[in-house]
Amino acid sequence: MAITASACVLLLALTTLIHYEVLFGLTAALPRFRIPGRAKLIAVILGAFAAHAAEVALYAVVIHVLIHQFDLGTLGSAGATSFSATFYFSAETYTSLGYGDIVPTGNLRLLAGFEALNGLLLIGWSASYTYISMRRFWDADGQGRAASTLSSDRRDGDGLDC
């Protein structure tokens, strides 16, 4: 159990670091490009997707190692021990999709729970960052004035900061 718990903490730290660095890099690089806000937003989406894919892959590698090197559990049937099955399970768990066609056993159940929670938090972070980026790029392009006016009208009317 100590190995699995250590893997959970390590993965939490590494995935947060990956996500932070990708989003920080996007924040630093995108304003320098003289491209429309729409293109910058596409870059944000692709960057966030790449970060999530790297995080899923990192979880898949650790799960694969925990199965094959430490014998800390299985992923259902014998066919689910290939790396492709591990990657599929990791993507399914990270996104909280949970088809249930591959079920972890042993200590891997703890890791699966951590991955689902971690994925949920990081996906939420990406959604928030995308929204903030969209507002910034639209305002820079002059396309967000109507939305900004509407938003400020709402704040004035109900006292909420939308």
N, C-alpha and C positions, 0 to 999 in steps of 0.2 A: 504494500500500500504506500510506503514511503517513496518508492520510485515513481509511482503514478502521481502522487501528490506533488512531487518535485517537478515532474514533467508538466503538470497543469500550471504551476506557478511560472515556470520557464516559458511555456507557450504563451501565457497571458502577457508576460513582459515583452517577448519578442514580437508578437502580433501587434501589440500597442505601439511598439517602436517602429515597426514597418509602416503601420498606418500613419503615424505622426510624420514620419520622414517623407512619405509620398505626398501627403496633403501640404506639408510645409514646402516641399519642392514645387508643387503646383502654385502655391500662393506666391512664392518668390519668382517663379519663371513666367507665368502667364501674363502679368501686366506688361512685360517687356515686348511681347509680340504685338505687332500691329495687324491684328486680325479681328474680324467681327466677334462680338460677344457670343454669338451662337457657336462659332468654332472653338472658342475658349471653353464653353460649356461642354462641348463634345470631348475636349481634352480632359476636363474634370471627370466626366463619366468614365472615360477609358482609363484614366489614372486610378480612380477608385476601384474599378473592376480589376485592374492589374494587381492592386494591393490585396483585394479580397482573394483573388486566385492564388497569389503567393502565400497568403495566410492559410488557405485551405490545403495547399500543397505541403506546407510546413506541418500542419496537423497530420496529414496523411503519412508523411515520412516518420513522424514520431510514433504514430499508431503502428505502422509497419514494423518499426524497430522493437517496440514493446511486445508485439506478437512474436516476432521471429528470434529476437535476441534474449528477451527476458521471460518469455512464456507467461505473460501476465493476463492472458485472456484470448478470446477468439472473436471473430466477426461471423457468427452463424456457422454456415457449412464450410467444408474444406475448401471449396472453390472461392470463398470470400477472403482468402489470405493473399491473393495476388495484389500487386500494387494498384492496378486499375480498380479493383473492388474496394481497396482501402481509400483510394482517392474519391471514388463515388460516395462511399459512406461518409467521408469527411465533408464533402460538399453538401450532402443531404443533411448532415447534422449541423454544420455551420449556419446554414440558412434556416434551420428549424423546420425544414420540410417534413422530415420524419415519415417516409413511406412505410418503414417498418419491415422492408424486405430483407435487410441485413441488421441483425440484432447483436450488439456486443455482449460478451460474457466476461465474468471475472472483474478485475480492476479496471478494465477498459470502460466499464459503465460510468465510472466517475469522470474519466476523461471526456466521454461523450457529453455528459451534462455540462462540464466546463466549456467545451467547444460550442455548444448551443448558446449558452449565455454570452460567451465572448463574441460569437458571431452576431448575435442580436445587438449587442452594444456597438460593435464596429460598423454594422450596417446602419444603425441609427446615426452614428457619427458621420458617416458618408452622406446620408440623407440631409442632415443639418448643414454640412459643408456645401453640398450641392445647392441647397436653397440659398444660402448666403452668397455663394458665387454667382448664382443666377441673378439675384437682386443687384449685386455689384456690377456685373457685366451689362445688364440691361440698363441700369442707370447711367453707366459710362457711355453706352450707345445712344442714350436719349430715349430709349424705348420704355423705360420704367417710370416715366413721369406720371402717367395716368394711374398706374398701380400705387405709386408712392402717395399721390394725392388721396386716393381712395383709402389707403391704409391710415394716413394721418387724420382723415375725416372720421374714421372709425374710432381712433384713439380719443379724439376730442369729444365724440358723442357718448362713449360709454366708459371712458376712463381706463380702458384696457390697453396695454401695449402689445399690439399684434405683431 
